[in-house]
Amino acid sequence: MSGGDPGRIGGRVVDACVGLLLAAMALYGAISILRAIWLYLCIVVLVVGIGALLWWRISSKYRGW
Protein backbone atom coordinates (compact mmCIF):
# COMPACT_ATOMS: atom_id res chain seq x y z
CA MET A 1 0.00 0.00 0.00
CA SER A 2 1.09 3.54 -0.56
CA GLY A 3 0.43 4.61 3.03
CA GLY A 4 -2.34 7.05 2.14
CA ASP A 5 -5.19 8.01 4.40
CA PRO A 6 -7.34 4.88 4.92
CA GLY A 7 -10.42 7.03 5.53
CA ARG A 8 -10.13 8.39 2.02
CA ILE A 9 -11.20 5.02 0.54
CA GLY A 10 -14.61 5.40 2.18
CA GLY A 11 -14.80 8.95 0.88
CA ARG A 12 -14.13 7.75 -2.64
CA VAL A 13 -16.90 5.17 -2.35
CA VAL A 14 -19.31 7.83 -1.10
CA ASP A 15 -18.25 10.15 -3.94
CA ALA A 16 -18.86 7.38 -6.48
CA CYS A 17 -22.29 6.60 -4.99
CA VAL A 18 -23.30 10.27 -5.01
CA GLY A 19 -22.11 10.56 -8.60
CA LEU A 20 -24.14 7.52 -9.63
CA LEU A 21 -27.19 8.90 -7.81
CA LEU A 22 -26.90 12.25 -9.58
CA ALA A 23 -26.44 10.51 -12.94
CA ALA A 24 -29.52 8.36 -12.33
CA MET A 25 -31.55 11.43 -11.35
CA ALA A 26 -30.42 13.27 -14.49
CA LEU A 27 -31.33 10.29 -16.66
CA TYR A 28 -34.74 10.01 -14.99
CA GLY A 29 -35.37 13.71 -15.59
CA ALA A 30 -34.33 13.49 -19.23
CA ILE A 31 -36.61 10.50 -19.82
CA SER A 32 -39.50 12.30 -18.10
CA ILE A 33 -39.03 15.34 -20.34
CA LEU A 34 -38.89 13.17 -23.46
CA ARG A 35 -42.04 11.30 -22.43
CA ALA A 36 -43.83 14.62 -21.90
CA ILE A 37 -42.91 16.09 -25.30
CA TRP A 38 -42.67 12.91 -27.41
CA LEU A 39 -45.83 13.52 -29.43
CA TYR A 40 -44.98 17.17 -30.14
CA LEU A 41 -41.42 16.21 -31.04
CA CYS A 42 -42.65 13.64 -33.57
CA ILE A 43 -45.05 16.18 -35.10
CA VAL A 44 -42.28 18.78 -35.44
CA VAL A 45 -39.94 16.24 -37.05
CA LEU A 46 -42.70 15.20 -39.47
CA VAL A 47 -43.52 18.80 -40.46
CA VAL A 48 -39.85 19.72 -40.90
CA GLY A 49 -39.24 16.56 -42.94
CA ILE A 50 -42.20 17.22 -45.24
CA GLY A 51 -41.13 20.85 -45.63
CA ALA A 52 -37.58 19.84 -46.51
CA LEU A 53 -38.85 17.27 -49.00
CA LEU A 54 -41.12 19.83 -50.68
CA TRP A 55 -38.35 22.43 -50.78
CA TRP A 56 -35.94 19.89 -52.31
CA ARG A 57 -38.48 18.81 -54.95
CA ILE A 58 -39.37 22.39 -55.92
CA SER A 59 -35.76 23.57 -55.99
CA SER A 60 -34.66 20.58 -58.11
CA LYS A 61 -37.54 21.18 -60.54
CA TYR A 62 -36.62 24.84 -61.17
CA ARG A 63 -32.86 24.43 -61.00
CA GLY A 64 -32.39 24.27 -64.75
CA TRP A 65 -33.91 27.58 -65.86
mmJSON file of the N, C-alpha and C atoms, coordinates in Angstrom:
{"data_MODEL":{"atom_site":{
"group_PDB":["ATOM","ATOM","ATOM","ATOM","ATOM","ATOM","ATOM","ATOM","ATOM","ATOM","ATOM","ATOM","ATOM","ATOM","ATOM","ATOM","ATOM","ATOM","ATOM","ATOM","ATOM","ATOM","ATOM","ATOM","ATOM","ATOM","ATOM","ATOM","ATOM","ATOM","ATOM","ATOM","ATOM","ATOM","ATOM","ATOM","ATOM","ATOM","ATOM","ATOM","ATOM","ATOM","ATOM","ATOM","ATOM","ATOM","ATOM","ATOM","ATOM","ATOM","ATOM","ATOM","ATOM","ATOM","ATOM","ATOM","ATOM","ATOM","ATOM","ATOM","ATOM","ATOM","ATOM","ATOM","ATOM","ATOM","ATOM","ATOM","ATOM","ATOM","ATOM","ATOM","ATOM","ATOM","ATOM","ATOM","ATOM","ATOM","ATOM","ATOM","ATOM","ATOM","ATOM","ATOM","ATOM","ATOM","ATOM","ATOM","ATOM","ATOM","ATOM","ATOM","ATOM","ATOM","ATOM","ATOM","ATOM","ATOM","ATOM","ATOM","ATOM","ATOM","ATOM","ATOM","ATOM","ATOM","ATOM","ATOM","ATOM","ATOM","ATOM","ATOM","ATOM","ATOM","ATOM","ATOM","ATOM","ATOM","ATOM","ATOM","ATOM","ATOM","ATOM","ATOM","ATOM","ATOM","ATOM","ATOM","ATOM","ATOM","ATOM","ATOM","ATOM","ATOM","ATOM","ATOM","ATOM","ATOM","ATOM","ATOM","ATOM","ATOM","ATOM","ATOM","ATOM","ATOM","ATOM","ATOM","ATOM","ATOM","ATOM","ATOM","ATOM","ATOM","ATOM","ATOM","ATOM","ATOM","ATOM","ATOM","ATOM","ATOM","ATOM","ATOM","ATOM","ATOM","ATOM","ATOM","ATOM","ATOM","ATOM","ATOM","ATOM","ATOM","ATOM","ATOM","ATOM","ATOM","ATOM","ATOM","ATOM","ATOM","ATOM","ATOM","ATOM","ATOM","ATOM","ATOM","ATOM","ATOM","ATOM","ATOM","ATOM","ATOM","ATOM"],
"id":[1,2,3,4,5,6,7,8,9,10,11,12,13,14,15,16,17,18,19,20,21,22,23,24,25,26,27,28,29,30,31,32,33,34,35,36,37,38,39,40,41,42,43,44,45,46,47,48,49,50,51,52,53,54,55,56,57,58,59,60,61,62,63,64,65,66,67,68,69,70,71,72,73,74,75,76,77,78,79,80,81,82,83,84,85,86,87,88,89,90,91,92,93,94,95,96,97,98,99,100,101,102,103,104,105,106,107,108,109,110,111,112,113,114,115,116,117,118,119,120,121,122,123,124,125,126,127,128,129,130,131,132,133,134,135,136,137,138,139,140,141,142,143,144,145,146,147,148,149,150,151,152,153,154,155,156,157,158,159,160,161,162,163,164,165,166,167,168,169,170,171,172,173,174,175,176,177,178,179,180,181,182,183,184,185,186,187,188,189,190,191,192,193,194,195],
"type_symbol":["N","C","C","N","C","C","N","C","C","N","C","C","N","C","C","N","C","C","N","C","C","N","C","C","N","C","C","N","C","C","N","C","C","N","C","C","N","C","C","N","C","C","N","C","C","N","C","C","N","C","C","N","C","C","N","C","C","N","C","C","N","C","C","N","C","C","N","C","C","N","C","C","N","C","C","N","C","C","N","C","C","N","C","C","N","C","C","N","C","C","N","C","C","N","C","C","N","C","C","N","C","C","N","C","C","N","C","C","N","C","C","N","C","C","N","C","C","N","C","C","N","C","C","N","C","C","N","C","C","N","C","C","N","C","C","N","C","C","N","C","C","N","C","C","N","C","C","N","C","C","N","C","C","N","C","C","N","C","C","N","C","C","N","C","C","N","C","C","N","C","C","N","C","C","N","C","C","N","C","C","N","C","C","N","C","C","N","C","C","N","C","C","N","C","C"],
"label_atom_id":["N","CA","C","N","CA","C","N","CA","C","N","CA","C","N","CA","C","N","CA","C","N","CA","C","N","CA","C","N","CA","C","N","CA","C","N","CA","C","N","CA","C","N","CA","C","N","CA","C","N","CA","C","N","CA","C","N","CA","C","N","CA","C","N","CA","C","N","CA","C","N","CA","C","N","CA","C","N","CA","C","N","CA","C","N","CA","C","N","CA","C","N","CA","C","N","CA","C","N","CA","C","N","CA","C","N","CA","C","N","CA","C","N","CA","C","N","CA","C","N","CA","C","N","CA","C","N","CA","C","N","CA","C","N","CA","C","N","CA","C","N","CA","C","N","CA","C","N","CA","C","N","CA","C","N","CA","C","N","CA","C","N","CA","C","N","CA","C","N","CA","C","N","CA","C","N","CA","C","N","CA","C","N","CA","C","N","CA","C","N","CA","C","N","CA","C","N","CA","C","N","CA","C","N","CA","C","N","CA","C","N","CA","C","N","CA","C","N","CA","C","N","CA","C","N","CA","C"],
"label_alt_id":[null,null,null,null,null,null,null,null,null,null,null,null,null,null,null,null,null,null,null,null,null,null,null,null,null,null,null,null,null,null,null,null,null,null,null,null,null,null,null,null,null,null,null,null,null,null,null,null,null,null,null,null,null,null,null,null,null,null,null,null,null,null,null,null,null,null,null,null,null,null,null,null,null,null,null,null,null,null,null,null,null,null,null,null,null,null,null,null,null,null,null,null,null,null,null,null,null,null,null,null,null,null,null,null,null,null,null,null,null,null,null,null,null,null,null,null,null,null,null,null,null,null,null,null,null,null,null,null,null,null,null,null,null,null,null,null,null,null,null,null,null,null,null,null,null,null,null,null,null,null,null,null,null,null,null,null,null,null,null,null,null,null,null,null,null,null,null,null,null,null,null,null,null,null,null,null,null,null,null,null,null,null,null,null,null,null,null,null,null,null,null,null,null,null,null],
"label_comp_id":["MET","MET","MET","SER","SER","SER","GLY","GLY","GLY","GLY","GLY","GLY","ASP","ASP","ASP","PRO","PRO","PRO","GLY","GLY","GLY","ARG","ARG","ARG","ILE","ILE","ILE","GLY","GLY","GLY","GLY","GLY","GLY","ARG","ARG","ARG","VAL","VAL","VAL","VAL","VAL","VAL","ASP","ASP","ASP","ALA","ALA","ALA","CYS","CYS","CYS","VAL","VAL","VAL","GLY","GLY","GLY","LEU","LEU","LEU","LEU","LEU","LEU","LEU","LEU","LEU","ALA","ALA","ALA","ALA","ALA","ALA","MET","MET","MET","ALA","ALA","ALA","LEU","LEU","LEU","TYR","TYR","TYR","GLY","GLY","GLY","ALA","ALA","ALA","ILE","ILE","ILE","SER","SER","SER","ILE","ILE","ILE","LEU","LEU","LEU","ARG","ARG","ARG","ALA","ALA","ALA","ILE","ILE","ILE","TRP","TRP","TRP","LEU","LEU","LEU","TYR","TYR","TYR","LEU","LEU","LEU","CYS","CYS","CYS","ILE","ILE","ILE","VAL","VAL","VAL","VAL","VAL","VAL","LEU","LEU","LEU","VAL","VAL","VAL","VAL","VAL","VAL","GLY","GLY","GLY","ILE","ILE","ILE","GLY","GLY","GLY","ALA","ALA","ALA","LEU","LEU","LEU","LEU","LEU","LEU","TRP","TRP","TRP","TRP","TRP","TRP","ARG","ARG","ARG","ILE","ILE","ILE","SER","SER","SER","SER","SER","SER","LYS","LYS","LYS","TYR","TYR","TYR","ARG","ARG","ARG","GLY","GLY","GLY","TRP","TRP","TRP"],
"label_asym_id":["A","A","A","A","A","A","A","A","A","A","A","A","A","A","A","A","A","A","A","A","A","A","A","A","A","A","A","A","A","A","A","A","A","A","A","A","A","A","A","A","A","A","A","A","A","A","A","A","A","A","A","A","A","A","A","A","A","A","A","A","A","A","A","A","A","A","A","A","A","A","A","A","A","A","A","A","A","A","A","A","A","A","A","A","A","A","A","A","A","A","A","A","A","A","A","A","A","A","A","A","A","A","A","A","A","A","A","A","A","A","A","A","A","A","A","A","A","A","A","A","A","A","A","A","A","A","A","A","A","A","A","A","A","A","A","A","A","A","A","A","A","A","A","A","A","A","A","A","A","A","A","A","A","A","A","A","A","A","A","A","A","A","A","A","A","A","A","A","A","A","A","A","A","A","A","A","A","A","A","A","A","A","A","A","A","A","A","A","A","A","A","A","A","A","A"],
"label_entity_id":["1","1","1","1","1","1","1","1","1","1","1","1","1","1","1","1","1","1","1","1","1","1","1","1","1","1","1","1","1","1","1","1","1","1","1","1","1","1","1","1","1","1","1","1","1","1","1","1","1","1","1","1","1","1","1","1","1","1","1","1","1","1","1","1","1","1","1","1","1","1","1","1","1","1","1","1","1","1","1","1","1","1","1","1","1","1","1","1","1","1","1","1","1","1","1","1","1","1","1","1","1","1","1","1","1","1","1","1","1","1","1","1","1","1","1","1","1","1","1","1","1","1","1","1","1","1","1","1","1","1","1","1","1","1","1","1","1","1","1","1","1","1","1","1","1","1","1","1","1","1","1","1","1","1","1","1","1","1","1","1","1","1","1","1","1","1","1","1","1","1","1","1","1","1","1","1","1","1","1","1","1","1","1","1","1","1","1","1","1","1","1","1","1","1","1"],
"label_seq_id":[1,1,1,2,2,2,3,3,3,4,4,4,5,5,5,6,6,6,7,7,7,8,8,8,9,9,9,10,10,10,11,11,11,12,12,12,13,13,13,14,14,14,15,15,15,16,16,16,17,17,17,18,18,18,19,19,19,20,20,20,21,21,21,22,22,22,23,23,23,24,24,24,25,25,25,26,26,26,27,27,27,28,28,28,29,29,29,30,30,30,31,31,31,32,32,32,33,33,33,34,34,34,35,35,35,36,36,36,37,37,37,38,38,38,39,39,39,40,40,40,41,41,41,42,42,42,43,43,43,44,44,44,45,45,45,46,46,46,47,47,47,48,48,48,49,49,49,50,50,50,51,51,51,52,52,52,53,53,53,54,54,54,55,55,55,56,56,56,57,57,57,58,58,58,59,59,59,60,60,60,61,61,61,62,62,62,63,63,63,64,64,64,65,65,65],
"pdbx_PDB_ins_code":[null,null,null,null,null,null,null,null,null,null,null,null,null,null,null,null,null,null,null,null,null,null,null,null,null,null,null,null,null,null,null,null,null,null,null,null,null,null,null,null,null,null,null,null,null,null,null,null,null,null,null,null,null,null,null,null,null,null,null,null,null,null,null,null,null,null,null,null,null,null,null,null,null,null,null,null,null,null,null,null,null,null,null,null,null,null,null,null,null,null,null,null,null,null,null,null,null,null,null,null,null,null,null,null,null,null,null,null,null,null,null,null,null,null,null,null,null,null,null,null,null,null,null,null,null,null,null,null,null,null,null,null,null,null,null,null,null,null,null,null,null,null,null,null,null,null,null,null,null,null,null,null,null,null,null,null,null,null,null,null,null,null,null,null,null,null,null,null,null,null,null,null,null,null,null,null,null,null,null,null,null,null,null,null,null,null,null,null,null,null,null,null,null,null,null],
"Cartn_x":[0.826,0.0,0.874,0.316,1.091,1.133,0.4,0.434,-0.451,-1.433,-2.344,-3.335,-4.181,-5.191,-6.227,-6.372,-7.338,-8.787,-9.068,-10.416,-10.817,-9.852,-10.13,-10.799,-10.571,-11.201,-12.719,-13.176,-14.607,-15.155,-14.38,-14.803,-14.938,-14.041,-14.132,-15.378,-15.703,-16.903,-18.143,-18.174,-19.312,-19.397,-18.255,-18.249,-18.78,-18.383,-18.863,-20.365,-20.845,-22.285,-23.091,-22.602,-23.297,-23.285,-22.177,-22.106,-23.088,-23.178,-24.145,-25.579,-25.848,-27.188,-27.553,-26.631,-26.896,-27.078,-26.288,-26.437,-27.788,-28.221,-29.524,-30.655,-30.528,-31.551,-31.608,-30.45,-30.423,-31.046,-30.747,-31.331,-32.839,-33.302,-34.739,-35.423,-34.8,-35.367,-35.417,-34.354,-34.33,-35.399,-35.58,-36.611,-38.002,-38.201,-39.501,-39.822,-38.826,-39.035,-39.36,-38.619,-38.891,-40.273,-40.697,-42.041,-43.114,-42.841,-43.832,-43.968,-42.868,-42.91,-42.795,-42.903,-42.668,-43.591,-44.872,-45.832,-45.525,-45.281,-44.981,-43.663,-42.7,-41.415,-41.579,-42.395,-42.65,-43.372,-44.325,-45.047,-44.105,-43.235,-42.279,-41.336,-40.836,-39.939,-40.662,-41.918,-42.699,-42.904,-43.282,-43.517,-42.224,-41.131,-39.847,-39.408,-39.606,-39.237,-40.047,-41.354,-42.195,-41.817,-41.556,-41.134,-39.816,-38.869,-37.58,-37.742,-38.604,-38.852,-39.488,-40.485,-41.122,-40.137,-39.337,-38.348,-37.341,-36.901,-35.943,-36.558,-37.809,-38.479,-38.694,-39.13,-39.372,-38.062,-37.03,-35.758,-35.096,-35.259,-34.663,-35.446,-36.731,-37.539,-37.161,-36.914,-36.622,-35.132,-34.292,-32.86,-32.322,-32.946,-32.389,-32.802,-33.525,-33.907,-33.086],
"Cartn_y":[-1.174,0.0,1.242,2.317,3.538,4.322,3.923,4.614,5.841,5.917,7.054,6.975,7.946,8.006,6.906,5.958,4.876,5.37,6.486,7.031,7.571,7.837,8.389,7.361,6.065,5.022,5.089,5.254,5.402,6.658,7.717,8.955,8.783,8.004,7.748,6.942,5.975,5.167,6.047,6.923,7.832,8.767,9.283,10.151,9.419,8.161,7.378,7.132,6.841,6.604,7.87,8.998,10.268,10.594,10.333,10.563,9.695,8.416,7.522,7.954,8.418,8.897,10.116,11.059,12.247,11.887,10.943,10.511,9.841,9.022,8.362,9.383,10.391,11.434,12.236,12.536,13.274,12.451,11.166,10.289,10.183,10.068,10.006,11.299,12.433,13.71,13.838,13.414,13.491,12.596,11.41,10.504,11.072,11.689,12.298,13.427,14.245,15.341,14.783,13.768,13.17,12.54,11.894,11.301,12.377,13.542,14.617,15.279,15.36,16.09,15.172,13.862,12.913,13.147,13.332,13.523,14.801,15.893,17.165,17.094,16.38,16.215,15.451,14.403,13.644,14.497,15.309,16.179,17.2,17.798,18.781,18.127,16.94,16.237,15.911,15.507,15.205,16.451,17.559,18.801,19.305,19.274,19.721,18.8,17.506,16.565,16.772,16.974,17.22,18.543,19.563,20.853,20.75,20.017,19.838,19.051,18.048,17.269,18.135,18.936,19.826,20.851,21.447,22.432,21.793,20.577,19.889,19.587,19.125,18.808,20.064,21.151,22.393,22.983,22.984,23.568,22.728,21.411,20.585,20.713,21.019,21.184,22.466,23.553,24.845,25.16,24.184,24.428,24.715,24.168,24.274,25.488,26.46,27.578,28.726],
"Cartn_z":[0.0,0.0,0.0,-0.447,-0.562,0.738,1.75,3.026,3.06,2.157,2.138,3.275,3.345,4.396,4.174,5.126,4.917,4.922,5.533,5.528,4.168,3.342,2.015,1.111,1.349,0.54,0.704,1.935,2.181,1.528,1.53,0.88,-0.618,-1.195,-2.641,-2.983,-2.131,-2.355,-2.259,-1.258,-1.103,-2.308,-2.757,-3.943,-5.17,-5.337,-6.481,-6.376,-5.174,-4.992,-5.244,-4.771,-5.006,-6.494,-7.154,-8.6,-9.365,-8.982,-9.628,-9.353,-8.141,-7.807,-8.647,-8.767,-9.582,-11.054,-11.542,-12.936,-13.154,-12.209,-12.327,-12.283,-11.428,-11.354,-12.647,-13.227,-14.487,-15.612,-15.647,-16.662,-16.489,-15.26,-14.987,-15.442,-15.161,-15.587,-17.097,-17.771,-19.234,-19.85,-19.304,-19.82,-19.559,-18.408,-18.105,-19.074,-19.382,-20.336,-21.712,-22.153,-23.462,-23.52,-22.442,-22.427,-22.498,-21.916,-21.903,-23.269,-24.029,-25.3,-26.506,-26.318,-27.406,-28.587,-28.352,-29.435,-30.207,-29.488,-30.142,-30.911,-30.363,-31.037,-32.343,-32.339,-33.567,-34.604,-34.165,-35.096,-35.716,-34.919,-35.441,-36.437,-36.129,-37.053,-38.353,-38.274,-39.47,-40.326,-39.709,-40.457,-41.09,-40.352,-40.901,-42.031,-41.887,-42.945,-44.21,-44.066,-45.241,-45.894,-45.083,-45.631,-46.383,-45.837,-46.507,-47.8,-47.792,-49.003,-50.085,-49.705,-50.681,-51.225,-50.337,-50.782,-51.741,-51.451,-52.313,-53.677,-53.679,-54.952,-55.791,-55.175,-55.918,-56.41,-55.567,-55.992,-57.081,-57.055,-58.106,-59.413,-59.33,-60.536,-61.28,-60.548,-61.169,-61.214,-61.006,-60.996,-62.401,-63.403,-64.751,-65.553,-65.02,-65.856,-65.583],
"occupancy":[1.0,1.0,1.0,1.0,1.0,1.0,1.0,1.0,1.0,1.0,1.0,1.0,1.0,1.0,1.0,1.0,1.0,1.0,1.0,1.0,1.0,1.0,1.0,1.0,1.0,1.0,1.0,1.0,1.0,1.0,1.0,1.0,1.0,1.0,1.0,1.0,1.0,1.0,1.0,1.0,1.0,1.0,1.0,1.0,1.0,1.0,1.0,1.0,1.0,1.0,1.0,1.0,1.0,1.0,1.0,1.0,1.0,1.0,1.0,1.0,1.0,1.0,1.0,1.0,1.0,1.0,1.0,1.0,1.0,1.0,1.0,1.0,1.0,1.0,1.0,1.0,1.0,1.0,1.0,1.0,1.0,1.0,1.0,1.0,1.0,1.0,1.0,1.0,1.0,1.0,1.0,1.0,1.0,1.0,1.0,1.0,1.0,1.0,1.0,1.0,1.0,1.0,1.0,1.0,1.0,1.0,1.0,1.0,1.0,1.0,1.0,1.0,1.0,1.0,1.0,1.0,1.0,1.0,1.0,1.0,1.0,1.0,1.0,1.0,1.0,1.0,1.0,1.0,1.0,1.0,1.0,1.0,1.0,1.0,1.0,1.0,1.0,1.0,1.0,1.0,1.0,1.0,1.0,1.0,1.0,1.0,1.0,1.0,1.0,1.0,1.0,1.0,1.0,1.0,1.0,1.0,1.0,1.0,1.0,1.0,1.0,1.0,1.0,1.0,1.0,1.0,1.0,1.0,1.0,1.0,1.0,1.0,1.0,1.0,1.0,1.0,1.0,1.0,1.0,1.0,1.0,1.0,1.0,1.0,1.0,1.0,1.0,1.0,1.0,1.0,1.0,1.0,1.0,1.0,1.0],
"B_iso_or_equiv":[0.0,0.0,0.0,0.0,0.0,0.0,0.0,0.0,0.0,0.0,0.0,0.0,0.0,0.0,0.0,0.0,0.0,0.0,0.0,0.0,0.0,0.0,0.0,0.0,0.0,0.0,0.0,0.0,0.0,0.0,0.0,0.0,0.0,0.0,0.0,0.0,0.0,0.0,0.0,0.0,0.0,0.0,0.0,0.0,0.0,0.0,0.0,0.0,0.0,0.0,0.0,0.0,0.0,0.0,0.0,0.0,0.0,0.0,0.0,0.0,0.0,0.0,0.0,0.0,0.0,0.0,0.0,0.0,0.0,0.0,0.0,0.0,0.0,0.0,0.0,0.0,0.0,0.0,0.0,0.0,0.0,0.0,0.0,0.0,0.0,0.0,0.0,0.0,0.0,0.0,0.0,0.0,0.0,0.0,0.0,0.0,0.0,0.0,0.0,0.0,0.0,0.0,0.0,0.0,0.0,0.0,0.0,0.0,0.0,0.0,0.0,0.0,0.0,0.0,0.0,0.0,0.0,0.0,0.0,0.0,0.0,0.0,0.0,0.0,0.0,0.0,0.0,0.0,0.0,0.0,0.0,0.0,0.0,0.0,0.0,0.0,0.0,0.0,0.0,0.0,0.0,0.0,0.0,0.0,0.0,0.0,0.0,0.0,0.0,0.0,0.0,0.0,0.0,0.0,0.0,0.0,0.0,0.0,0.0,0.0,0.0,0.0,0.0,0.0,0.0,0.0,0.0,0.0,0.0,0.0,0.0,0.0,0.0,0.0,0.0,0.0,0.0,0.0,0.0,0.0,0.0,0.0,0.0,0.0,0.0,0.0,0.0,0.0,0.0,0.0,0.0,0.0,0.0,0.0,0.0],
"pdbx_formal_charge":[null,null,null,null,null,null,null,null,null,null,null,null,null,null,null,null,null,null,null,null,null,null,null,null,null,null,null,null,null,null,null,null,null,null,null,null,null,null,null,null,null,null,null,null,null,null,null,null,null,null,null,null,null,null,null,null,null,null,null,null,null,null,null,null,null,null,null,null,null,null,null,null,null,null,null,null,null,null,null,null,null,null,null,null,null,null,null,null,null,null,null,null,null,null,null,null,null,null,null,null,null,null,null,null,null,null,null,null,null,null,null,null,null,null,null,null,null,null,null,null,null,null,null,null,null,null,null,null,null,null,null,null,null,null,null,null,null,null,null,null,null,null,null,null,null,null,null,null,null,null,null,null,null,null,null,null,null,null,null,null,null,null,null,null,null,null,null,null,null,null,null,null,null,null,null,null,null,null,null,null,null,null,null,null,null,null,null,null,null,null,null,null,null,null,null],
"auth_seq_id":[1,1,1,2,2,2,3,3,3,4,4,4,5,5,5,6,6,6,7,7,7,8,8,8,9,9,9,10,10,10,11,11,11,12,12,12,13,13,13,14,14,14,15,15,15,16,16,16,17,17,17,18,18,18,19,19,19,20,20,20,21,21,21,22,22,22,23,23,23,24,24,24,25,25,25,26,26,26,27,27,27,28,28,28,29,29,29,30,30,30,31,31,31,32,32,32,33,33,33,34,34,34,35,35,35,36,36,36,37,37,37,38,38,38,39,39,39,40,40,40,41,41,41,42,42,42,43,43,43,44,44,44,45,45,45,46,46,46,47,47,47,48,48,48,49,49,49,50,50,50,51,51,51,52,52,52,53,53,53,54,54,54,55,55,55,56,56,56,57,57,57,58,58,58,59,59,59,60,60,60,61,61,61,62,62,62,63,63,63,64,64,64,65,65,65],
"auth_comp_id":["MET","MET","MET","SER","SER","SER","GLY","GLY","GLY","GLY","GLY","GLY","ASP","ASP","ASP","PRO","PRO","PRO","GLY","GLY","GLY","ARG","ARG","ARG","ILE","ILE","ILE","GLY","GLY","GLY","GLY","GLY","GLY","ARG","ARG","ARG","VAL","VAL","VAL","VAL","VAL","VAL","ASP","ASP","ASP","ALA","ALA","ALA","CYS","CYS","CYS","VAL","VAL","VAL","GLY","GLY","GLY","LEU","LEU","LEU","LEU","LEU","LEU","LEU","LEU","LEU","ALA","ALA","ALA","ALA","ALA","ALA","MET","MET","MET","ALA","ALA","ALA","LEU","LEU","LEU","TYR","TYR","TYR","GLY","GLY","GLY","ALA","ALA","ALA","ILE","ILE","ILE","SER","SER","SER","ILE","ILE","ILE","LEU","LEU","LEU","ARG","ARG","ARG","ALA","ALA","ALA","ILE","ILE","ILE","TRP","TRP","TRP","LEU","LEU","LEU","TYR","TYR","TYR","LEU","LEU","LEU","CYS","CYS","CYS","ILE","ILE","ILE","VAL","VAL","VAL","VAL","VAL","VAL","LEU","LEU","LEU","VAL","VAL","VAL","VAL","VAL","VAL","GLY","GLY","GLY","ILE","ILE","ILE","GLY","GLY","GLY","ALA","ALA","ALA","LEU","LEU","LEU","LEU","LEU","LEU","TRP","TRP","TRP","TRP","TRP","TRP","ARG","ARG","ARG","ILE","ILE","ILE","SER","SER","SER","SER","SER","SER","LYS","LYS","LYS","TYR","TYR","TYR","ARG","ARG","ARG","GLY","GLY","GLY","TRP","TRP","TRP"],
"auth_asym_id":["A","A","A","A","A","A","A","A","A","A","A","A","A","A","A","A","A","A","A","A","A","A","A","A","A","A","A","A","A","A","A","A","A","A","A","A","A","A","A","A","A","A","A","A","A","A","A","A","A","A","A","A","A","A","A","A","A","A","A","A","A","A","A","A","A","A","A","A","A","A","A","A","A","A","A","A","A","A","A","A","A","A","A","A","A","A","A","A","A","A","A","A","A","A","A","A","A","A","A","A","A","A","A","A","A","A","A","A","A","A","A","A","A","A","A","A","A","A","A","A","A","A","A","A","A","A","A","A","A","A","A","A","A","A","A","A","A","A","A","A","A","A","A","A","A","A","A","A","A","A","A","A","A","A","A","A","A","A","A","A","A","A","A","A","A","A","A","A","A","A","A","A","A","A","A","A","A","A","A","A","A","A","A","A","A","A","A","A","A","A","A","A","A","A","A"],
"auth_atom_id":["N","CA","C","N","CA","C","N","CA","C","N","CA","C","N","CA","C","N","CA","C","N","CA","C","N","CA","C","N","CA","C","N","CA","C","N","CA","C","N","CA","C","N","CA","C","N","CA","C","N","CA","C","N","CA","C","N","CA","C","N","CA","C","N","CA","C","N","CA","C","N","CA","C","N","CA","C","N","CA","C","N","CA","C","N","CA","C","N","CA","C","N","CA","C","N","CA","C","N","CA","C","N","CA","C","N","CA","C","N","CA","C","N","CA","C","N","CA","C","N","CA","C","N","CA","C","N","CA","C","N","CA","C","N","CA","C","N","CA","C","N","CA","C","N","CA","C","N","CA","C","N","CA","C","N","CA","C","N","CA","C","N","CA","C","N","CA","C","N","CA","C","N","CA","C","N","CA","C","N","CA","C","N","CA","C","N","CA","C","N","CA","C","N","CA","C","N","CA","C","N","CA","C","N","CA","C","N","CA","C","N","CA","C","N","CA","C","N","CA","C","N","CA","C","N","CA","C"],
"pdbx_PDB_model_num":[1,1,1,1,1,1,1,1,1,1,1,1,1,1,1,1,1,1,1,1,1,1,1,1,1,1,1,1,1,1,1,1,1,1,1,1,1,1,1,1,1,1,1,1,1,1,1,1,1,1,1,1,1,1,1,1,1,1,1,1,1,1,1,1,1,1,1,1,1,1,1,1,1,1,1,1,1,1,1,1,1,1,1,1,1,1,1,1,1,1,1,1,1,1,1,1,1,1,1,1,1,1,1,1,1,1,1,1,1,1,1,1,1,1,1,1,1,1,1,1,1,1,1,1,1,1,1,1,1,1,1,1,1,1,1,1,1,1,1,1,1,1,1,1,1,1,1,1,1,1,1,1,1,1,1,1,1,1,1,1,1,1,1,1,1,1,1,1,1,1,1,1,1,1,1,1,1,1,1,1,1,1,1,1,1,1,1,1,1,1,1,1,1,1,1]
}}}
